[in-house]
């Protein structure tokens, strides 16, 4: 990831928290045909002092054989984004831009034994179900034959993270007046993600004259 400015950089621990909260991203690796990518849910954990991203693919996914213990994978975790028009700013002659948050986690990928698929399924469901306002569902509630058939159809991969990069481009380099003007515009948007960015911009510089509910 090319961090555009130092003030946009997300500190590593906060980047990991951001990724864990999102729990969904894009895995990218390359083979002789070029880049391969898949959209995947994931669980973030730690083993032996190392950050581990645990993901799964269908057994026939071309990324599976690439998880050979030597090849590097990249996980891209994106947050909200928003286009900003140049006439939203309080000052003149700004350039239209795009605000966003994103984290990149990269490292060597290792294919896990299929006997560990159930542990992965349980961990992924525990994290995902905890986000919902209901009694958590788990694999124990599934008919055993169906459950084992589904688990046998996936392959679990551990991405051992050795590089953590994050960027939150939220107009930190602009004046207070420009920062407030853009945040106010985003807060009036019909897009939920735009309004979330507005609140994050407000949190970066509290106490200014925002029109944000």
Buried (B, 14 or more C-beta within 10 A) or exposed (E): BEEEEEEBBBEBEBBBBBBBEBBEBEBBBBEEEEEBEBEBBBBBBEEEEEBBBBBBBEEEBEBBEBBEEEBBBBBBBBBBBBEBEEEBBBEEEBEEBEBBBBBBBBBBBBBBEEEEBBEBBBBBBEBBEEEEEEEEEEBEEBEEEEBBEEBEEBBBBBBBBEEBBBBBBBBBEBEEEBBBBBBBBBBEEEEEBBBBBBBBBBEBBEEBEBEBE
